[in-house]
Amino acid sequence: MPDLLVISNDRKSVYLIEAKFTSHTDLTKYAQRKDKIDSYIKYWNDSVIVIIVPAKEYIYAQKVSKINPKKSYYYNKFGSEVYDFNLERDFIPICEIFPEITREMIEDVKDTINRIKNRS
């Protein structure tokens, strides 16, 4: 189930947001549990997944309807089936989906994201 309901300033757009955070900075290897992604695609296809990662763009997003997980998956060290995503290829900077979020706003939160990373 998505974490947030977001309404645009002009009140013409409503989004359901699933937010994720990772302290892992390798953007080419973002793993997410297969059952979670499959559930988003099946039940929450109109939602948006937002990934906060302390690297490069810092906040990536993608509409679930545009996510195309690989047909192959693997088991992670915890025994869960996971899909691997390349955040730079499979997701886009959040400001491309939400133009009200500016790059300056992202710059303003980078220090906070880095502090959270250091606690993980």
N, C-alpha and C positions, 0 to 999 in steps of 0.2 A: 504494500500500500504506500502511495506517495507520502512524503513528509510535509509538504507545504502547498498551500493554495496561493497563487500570485495573480493579482489583478493589475493590468497596465494602468498607467496614470490616466489615460483617456477612457478607461473602463470599457474598452471595446474588446479586450483580449483577456482570457482567463487561462491559467496554466496550472497543472498539477506537477509538482517538482519532487523528484527523488534525489536527495542530496547524499553524496559520498565524499569521504575524505581519505586520502592515503598519504603517508609520509614517504612512500617509495617513489623516488624521483626518476626512474627509468620510464619515460613516456611510451616506449615501444612495447612494454610488457605490463599492461594494467590488467590484472586478473579479477574477474567478478564471477561469483557463483552462478553456474549454469541454471539452476532452478530459479534463482532470482530473476535473471534476464528473461528466461522463458516465461515466467509469470508476468513480468512487465509487458512483454509482447502480447500475451494472451488477454490480460485483463485491463491493462493500463496503457494501451497503445497510443493514446493521445497525450500522454505525459512526457515530461522532459527529464532526462537524467543529467545531473550536474555533478562534475567531479572536481574536487578541490585538491590540487597537488602542488607542492612547493617547488615548481620548476616551470620554466619558460613562460607560458601564458597564465599560469596559476589557476585559472578557473575555466574548465572546459565544459561543454554541454552538447547534448544531442537529443533530438526528438526520438522517442522510442520507435515511432513508425519508420524512422530512417536507419535504425540499427539493424545491421545484417551480420549476426554472429557467424563465425565460421561453423561449418557443419562438424568440424572436429573439435574436440575438447580433451582435457586431460584431468588427472586427479592431482590436487595440490598436496602439500605436506600434511594437511589435516584430513585427507581422504575425501574432500569434496570435489565434485566435478566442476571445472571452471572453464570459462571462455577467456581467451587472451585478446585484449584490444590494444591497438596502437593509438594513443590519445591524439596524436597529431594527424593521423590519417582517418580515424573512425569518428572522432569528435571534432568540434570546432570551438574557437574562443566564445565564451558566453555572450559577449557583446554582439555577436553575429545573429543570435536568436533574440536577445533582449537589447535592442539598440539604446534603451534608456540607461543601460549600464555602460559607462564610458571607460576607456582605458585608464583615465585618471582615477576613477573610483577603484579600479583593480589595484593600481599603484598604492592607493591609500590603505589597502588591507593586506598587502604583502607581508609587512612586518608581523602582523597578527598571525597570519598563516604560518610563517616561519617559527614563531614562538610555540604554536600548537605542535608543529612538527618536532621540535626539540623536546617536548614533553612525552611524545609517543615512544 
